[in-house]
Amino acid sequence: MKISEVKKEKICEQILFVLYSNSPKSLFTVDIAREIARDEEFIKKLLVDLKHKNLVLEIKKNPNGLPYLRRSRWKLSEKVYSFYKVKNQN
């Protein structure tokens, strides 16, 4: 099944909103997928696309500084967080 680009953009907006609403906490891919009721692999693909657009940051280490072997946490980039913050104040 193919998803249109418009729907992918809407889902990306949902991802960004979930990350904003949980900021400054970073979320695992599975938590984001569960929050918007989508497949984890599909969400990871969209997160990687958002990373390439510099909209989100991928965290590959745990709080102790040890690298994750098979998972990543995600958070908004500073410029996107600032944009959302200004938009929500108005």
DSSP file (Angstrom, degrees, kcal/mol; ACC not computed):
  #  RESIDUE AA STRUCTURE BP1 BP2  ACC     N-H-->O    O-->H-N    N-H-->O    O-->H-N    TCO  KAPPA ALPHA  PHI   PSI    X-CA   Y-CA   Z-CA
    1    1 A M              0   0    0      0, 0.0     2,-0.4     0, 0.0     0, 0.0   0.000 360.0 360.0 360.0 137.4    0.0    0.0    0.0
    2    2 A K        -     0   0    0      0, 0.0     2,-0.4     0, 0.0     0, 0.0  -0.849 360.0-149.5-107.2 137.1    1.3    3.4   -0.9
    3    3 A I        -     0   0    0     -2,-0.4     5,-0.0     1,-0.0     0, 0.0  -0.895  24.0-118.1-106.5 134.4    0.8    6.6    1.2
    4    4 A S     >  -     0   0    0     -2,-0.4     4,-2.1     1,-0.1     5,-0.1  -0.224  20.7-115.5 -68.2 159.1    0.6    9.9   -0.6
    5    5 A E  H  > S+     0   0    0      1,-0.2     4,-2.3     2,-0.2     5,-0.2   0.842 115.8  57.4 -63.7 -34.1    3.1   12.6    0.1
    6    6 A V  H  > S+     0   0    0      2,-0.2     4,-1.9     1,-0.2    -1,-0.2   0.925 108.3  45.8 -63.2 -44.0    0.4   14.8    1.6
    7    7 A K  H  > S+     0   0    0      2,-0.2     4,-2.3     1,-0.2    -2,-0.2   0.875 110.5  53.6 -68.1 -36.6   -0.5   12.2    4.1
    8    8 A K  H  X S+     0   0    0     -4,-2.1     4,-2.4     1,-0.2    -1,-0.2   0.905 108.0  50.8 -62.0 -40.8    3.2   11.6    4.9
    9    9 A E  H  X S+     0   0    0     -4,-2.3     4,-2.1     2,-0.2    -2,-0.2   0.896 109.3  50.6 -63.3 -40.4    3.6   15.4    5.6
   10   10 A K  H  X S+     0   0    0     -4,-1.9     4,-1.9     2,-0.2    -1,-0.2   0.905 110.9  48.6 -63.6 -41.6    0.6   15.3    7.9
   11   11 A I  H  X S+     0   0    0     -4,-2.3     4,-2.3     2,-0.2    -2,-0.2   0.885 109.1  53.3 -66.5 -38.1    2.1   12.3    9.8
   12   12 A C  H  X S+     0   0    0     -4,-2.4     4,-2.5     1,-0.2    -1,-0.2   0.887 106.7  52.7 -62.6 -38.6    5.4   14.2   10.0
   13   13 A E  H  X S+     0   0    0     -4,-2.1     4,-2.2     2,-0.2    -1,-0.2   0.897 108.5  50.4 -62.3 -40.2    3.6   17.2   11.5
   14   14 A Q  H  X S+     0   0    0     -4,-1.9     4,-2.5     2,-0.2    -2,-0.2   0.903 109.2  51.4 -64.1 -41.0    2.1   14.8   14.1
   15   15 A I  H  X S+     0   0    0     -4,-2.3     4,-2.4     1,-0.2    -2,-0.2   0.936 110.3  48.5 -60.6 -47.1    5.5   13.5   14.9
   16   16 A L  H  X S+     0   0    0     -4,-2.5     4,-2.3     1,-0.2    -1,-0.2   0.888 111.3  50.5 -62.3 -39.0    6.9   17.0   15.4
   17   17 A F  H  X S+     0   0    0     -4,-2.2     4,-2.9     2,-0.2    -1,-0.2   0.909 109.2  50.6 -66.4 -41.3    3.9   17.9   17.7
   18   18 A V  H  X S+     0   0    0     -4,-2.5     4,-1.1     1,-0.2    -2,-0.2   0.925 112.4  47.1 -61.2 -44.1    4.4   14.7   19.8
   19   19 A L  H  < S+     0   0    0     -4,-2.4     4,-0.3     1,-0.2    57,-0.2   0.892 113.2  49.2 -65.2 -38.3    8.1   15.6   20.2
   20   20 A Y  H >< S+     0   0    0     -4,-2.3     3,-1.3     1,-0.2    -2,-0.2   0.927 108.7  51.8 -65.3 -44.5    7.3   19.2   21.1
   21   21 A S  H 3< S+     0   0    0     -4,-2.9    -1,-0.2     1,-0.3    -2,-0.2   0.724 115.8  41.9 -68.3 -19.9    4.7   18.2   23.6
   22   22 A N  T >< S+     0   0    0     -4,-1.1     3,-1.4    -3,-0.2    -1,-0.3   0.347  96.5 163.5-103.8   4.0    7.2   15.9   25.4
   23   23 A S  T <   +     0   0    0     -3,-1.3     3,-0.1    -4,-0.3    -3,-0.1  -0.371  55.8  24.3 -66.9 143.9   10.1   18.4   25.1
   24   24 A P  T 3  S+     0   0    0      0, 0.0    -1,-0.3     0, 0.0     2,-0.1  -0.980 109.7  84.5 -86.8   2.5   12.8   18.5   26.5
   25   25 A K  S <  S-     0   0    0     -3,-1.4     2,-0.3     1,-0.1    -3,-0.1  -0.425  75.3-136.4 -65.5 137.1   12.4   14.8   27.1
   26   26 A S        -     0   0    0     -2,-0.1     2,-0.3    49,-0.1    49,-0.2  -0.727  18.0-145.3 -94.7 149.3   13.6   12.7   24.1
   27   27 A L  E     -A   74   0A   0     47,-2.4    47,-2.7    -2,-0.3     2,-0.1  -0.859  10.6-119.9-117.7 147.0   11.4    9.7   23.0
   28   28 A F  E  >  -A   73   0A   0     -2,-0.3     4,-1.8    45,-0.3     3,-0.4  -0.454  33.9-110.3 -74.9 156.9   12.2    6.3   21.6
   29   29 A T  H  > S+     0   0    0     43,-1.1     4,-2.7     1,-0.2     5,-0.2   0.889 118.7  55.5 -55.0 -42.8   10.8    5.5   18.1
   30   30 A V  H  > S+     0   0    0      1,-0.2     4,-2.3     2,-0.2    -1,-0.2   0.861 105.4  52.1 -62.7 -36.1    8.4    3.0   19.6
   31   31 A D  H  > S+     0   0    0     -3,-0.4     4,-2.0     2,-0.2    -1,-0.2   0.899 111.1  46.7 -67.4 -40.1    7.0    5.6   22.0
   32   32 A I  H  X S+     0   0    0     -4,-1.8     4,-1.8     2,-0.2    -2,-0.2   0.930 112.9  49.4 -65.8 -45.4    6.3    8.0   19.0
   33   33 A A  H  <>S+     0   0    0     -4,-2.7     5,-2.2     1,-0.2     4,-0.5   0.896 112.0  48.5 -61.5 -40.8    4.8    5.2   17.0
   34   34 A R  H ><5S+     0   0    0     -4,-2.3     3,-0.6    -5,-0.2    -1,-0.2   0.892 108.1  55.3 -65.9 -39.5    2.5    4.2   19.9
   35   35 A E  H 3<5S+     0   0    0     -4,-2.0    -1,-0.2     1,-0.2    -2,-0.2   0.872 118.7  31.3 -64.0 -38.6    1.5    7.8   20.4
   36   36 A I  T 3<5S-     0   0    0     -4,-1.8    -1,-0.2    -5,-0.1    -2,-0.2   0.280 109.0-119.8-106.2  11.4    0.3    8.4   16.9
   37   37 A A  T < 5 +     0   0    0     -3,-0.6     2,-0.3    -4,-0.5    -3,-0.2   0.922  66.5 129.7  54.9  54.7   -0.8    4.7   16.3
   38   38 A R      < -     0   0    0     -5,-2.2    -1,-0.2    -6,-0.1     2,-0.1  -0.881  66.1 -80.0-132.0 165.5    1.5    4.0   13.4
   39   39 A D     >  -     0   0    0     -2,-0.3     4,-2.3     1,-0.1     5,-0.2  -0.408  35.5-133.1 -65.8 136.8    3.9    1.2   12.4
   40   40 A E  H  > S+     0   0    0      1,-0.2     4,-2.3     2,-0.2     5,-0.2   0.879 104.1  50.1 -62.3 -41.3    7.3    1.6   14.1
   41   41 A E  H  > S+     0   0    0      2,-0.2     4,-2.0     1,-0.2    -1,-0.2   0.890 110.9  49.8 -66.2 -38.8    9.4    1.0   10.9
   42   42 A F  H  > S+     0   0    0      2,-0.2     4,-2.0     1,-0.2    -2,-0.2   0.919 111.5  48.5 -64.7 -44.0    7.3    3.6    9.0
   43   43 A I  H  X S+     0   0    0     -4,-2.3     4,-2.7     1,-0.2    -2,-0.2   0.893 109.0  53.5 -63.7 -40.1    7.8    6.1   11.8
   44   44 A K  H  X S+     0   0    0     -4,-2.3     4,-2.3     2,-0.2    -1,-0.2   0.907 107.3  51.5 -62.2 -40.5   11.5    5.5   11.8
   45   45 A K  H  X S+     0   0    0     -4,-2.0     4,-1.9     1,-0.2    -1,-0.2   0.919 112.0  46.2 -61.4 -43.8   11.7    6.1    8.1
   46   46 A L  H  X S+     0   0    0     -4,-2.0     4,-2.5     1,-0.2    -2,-0.2   0.885 110.6  53.3 -66.6 -38.3    9.9    9.4    8.5
   47   47 A L  H  X S+     0   0    0     -4,-2.7     4,-2.2     2,-0.2    -2,-0.2   0.888 107.6  50.8 -63.8 -38.8   12.2   10.3   11.5
   48   48 A V  H  X S+     0   0    0     -4,-2.3     4,-2.0     2,-0.2    -1,-0.2   0.900 110.2  50.1 -65.3 -39.9   15.3    9.7    9.4
   49   49 A D  H  X S+     0   0    0     -4,-1.9     4,-1.1     2,-0.2    -2,-0.2   0.918 111.1  48.7 -62.5 -43.0   13.8   12.0    6.7
   50   50 A L  H  <>S+     0   0    0     -4,-2.5     5,-2.7     1,-0.2     6,-0.7   0.848 108.3  55.3 -64.9 -33.8   13.1   14.7    9.3
   51   51 A K  H ><5S+     0   0    0     -4,-2.2     3,-1.7     1,-0.2    -1,-0.2   0.910 105.0  51.8 -64.4 -42.3   16.7   14.2   10.6
   52   52 A H  H 3<5S+     0   0    0     -4,-2.0    -1,-0.2     1,-0.3    -2,-0.2   0.766 108.0  52.2 -66.5 -24.8   18.1   14.9    7.1
   53   53 A K  T 3<5S-     0   0    0     -4,-1.1    -1,-0.3    -5,-0.1    -2,-0.2   0.368 116.4-118.8 -89.1   4.3   16.0   18.1    7.0
   54   54 A N  T < 5S+     0   0    0     -3,-1.7    -3,-0.2     2,-0.2    26,-0.2   0.815  82.1 118.9  62.0  34.2   17.5   19.1   10.3
   55   55 A L  S   <S+     0   0    0     -5,-2.7    22,-2.1     1,-0.2     2,-0.3   0.732  73.7  27.8 -97.4 -28.3   14.1   19.1   12.1
   56   56 A V  E    S-B   76   0A   0     -6,-0.7     2,-0.4    20,-0.3    20,-0.2  -0.909  71.4-134.3-130.5 160.0   14.9   16.4   14.7
   57   57 A L  E     -B   75   0A   0     18,-3.5    18,-1.8    -2,-0.3     2,-0.5  -0.940  14.4-140.4-115.2 136.5   18.0   15.2   16.4
   58   58 A E  E     -B   74   0A   0     -2,-0.4     2,-0.6    16,-0.2    16,-0.2  -0.835  10.6-157.6 -97.0 130.3   18.8   11.5   16.8
   59   59 A I  E     +B   73   0A   0     14,-3.3    14,-2.5    -2,-0.5    -2,-0.0  -0.937  15.0 175.2-109.4 117.6   20.3   10.5   20.2
   60   60 A K        +     0   0    0     -2,-0.6     8,-3.0    12,-0.2     2,-0.4   0.279  57.3  71.4-107.6   9.7   22.2    7.2   19.9
   61   61 A K  B    S-C   67   0B   0      6,-0.3    12,-0.1    12,-0.1     5,-0.0  -0.949  75.2-124.3-126.9 148.8   23.6    7.1   23.5
   62   62 A N    >   -     0   0    0      4,-3.0     3,-2.6    -2,-0.4    -2,-0.1  -0.282  44.2 -89.8 -79.3 173.1   21.9    6.5   26.8
   63   63 A P  T 3  S+     0   0    0      0, 0.0    -1,-0.1     0, 0.0    -2,-0.0   0.724 128.3  58.1 -58.6 -20.7   22.1    9.0   29.7
   64   64 A N  T 3  S-     0   0    0      2,-0.2    -2,-0.0     1,-0.0    -3,-0.0   0.463 120.4-108.2 -86.7  -1.3   25.3    7.2   30.9
   65   65 A G  S <  S+     0   0    0     -3,-2.6    -1,-0.0     1,-0.3     0, 0.0   0.503  75.5 134.4  88.9   4.8   27.0    7.9   27.6
   66   66 A L        -     0   0    0      1,-0.1    -4,-3.0    -5,-0.0    -1,-0.3  -0.719  59.5-111.8 -88.6 136.9   26.9    4.3   26.4
   67   67 A P  B     -C   61   0B   0      0, 0.0    -6,-0.3     0, 0.0     2,-0.3  -0.391  24.2-121.0 -70.0 141.1   25.8    3.8   22.8
   68   68 A Y        -     0   0    0     -8,-3.0    -8,-0.0     3,-0.2     0, 0.0  -0.594  17.2-153.9 -73.5 140.8   22.5    2.1   22.1
   69   69 A L  S    S+     0   0    0     -2,-0.3    -1,-0.1     1,-0.1     3,-0.0   0.863  83.5   6.1 -85.0 -38.2   23.0   -1.0   20.0
   70   70 A R  S    S+     0   0    0      2,-0.0     2,-0.3     0, 0.0    -1,-0.1   0.308 118.2  52.6-133.1  10.8   19.6   -1.2   18.3
   71   71 A R        -     0   0    0    -11,-0.1     2,-0.3   -42,-0.0    -3,-0.2  -0.926  53.2-153.2-145.8 169.6   17.5    1.8   19.1
   72   72 A S        -     0   0    0     -2,-0.3   -43,-1.1    -3,-0.0     2,-0.3  -0.964  11.0-138.9-141.0 154.7   17.5    5.6   19.1
   73   73 A R  E     -AB  28  59A   0    -14,-2.5   -14,-3.3    -2,-0.3     2,-0.3  -0.829  22.7-152.4-109.6 157.4   15.8    8.4   20.9
   74   74 A W  E     +AB  27  58A   0    -47,-2.7   -47,-2.4    -2,-0.3     2,-0.3  -0.962  17.6 167.9-133.4 146.1   14.6   11.5   19.2
   75   75 A K  E     - B   0  57A   0    -18,-1.8   -18,-3.5    -2,-0.3   -49,-0.1  -0.971  40.6 -88.0-148.9 164.1   14.0   15.2   20.0
   76   76 A L  E     - B   0  56A   0     -2,-0.3   -20,-0.3   -20,-0.2     2,-0.1  -0.381  43.2-112.3 -70.1 147.3   13.3   18.4   18.2
   77   77 A S     >  -     0   0    0    -22,-2.1     4,-2.3     1,-0.1     5,-0.2  -0.404  33.3-108.1 -70.6 160.7   16.1   20.5   16.9
   78   78 A E  H  > S+     0   0    0      1,-0.2     4,-2.4     2,-0.2     5,-0.2   0.878 117.3  51.9 -62.2 -39.9   16.5   23.8   18.7
   79   79 A K  H  > S+     0   0    0      1,-0.2     4,-1.9     2,-0.2    -1,-0.2   0.879 111.5  46.7 -67.6 -35.9   15.3   25.9   15.8
   80   80 A V  H  > S+     0   0    0      2,-0.2     4,-2.6   -26,-0.2     5,-0.2   0.900 111.5  51.4 -71.3 -40.5   12.1   23.8   15.4
   81   81 A Y  H  X S+     0   0    0     -4,-2.3     4,-2.4     1,-0.2    -2,-0.2   0.925 110.6  48.8 -61.0 -43.9   11.4   23.9   19.2
   82   82 A S  H  X S+     0   0    0     -4,-2.4     4,-2.2     2,-0.2    -1,-0.2   0.898 110.3  51.7 -62.0 -41.4   11.8   27.7   19.1
   83   83 A F  H  X S+     0   0    0     -4,-1.9     4,-2.3     1,-0.2    -2,-0.2   0.943 112.0  45.2 -60.8 -49.5    9.4   28.0   16.2
   84   84 A Y  H  X S+     0   0    0     -4,-2.6     4,-2.4     1,-0.2    -2,-0.2   0.889 111.1  54.3 -61.9 -39.8    6.7   25.8   17.9
   85   85 A K  H  X S+     0   0    0     -4,-2.4     4,-1.0    -5,-0.2    -1,-0.2   0.912 110.5  45.2 -62.0 -43.6    7.2   27.8   21.1
   86   86 A V  H  X S+     0   0    0     -4,-2.2     4,-0.9     1,-0.2     3,-0.5   0.912 113.2  50.9 -66.0 -43.0    6.6   31.1   19.3
   87   87 A K  H  < S+     0   0    0     -4,-2.3     3,-0.4     1,-0.2    -2,-0.2   0.876 110.0  49.6 -62.5 -38.5    3.6   29.7   17.5
   88   88 A N  H  < S+     0   0    0     -4,-2.4    -1,-0.2     1,-0.2    -2,-0.2   0.684 103.4  60.3 -78.3 -17.2    2.0   28.4   20.6
   89   89 A Q  H  <        0   0    0     -4,-1.0    -1,-0.2    -3,-0.5    -2,-0.2   0.765 360.0 360.0 -77.9 -25.8    2.4   31.7   22.5
   90   90 A N     <        0   0    0     -4,-0.9    -1,-0.2    -3,-0.4    -2,-0.2   0.458 360.0 360.0 -83.2 360.0    0.2   33.5   19.9
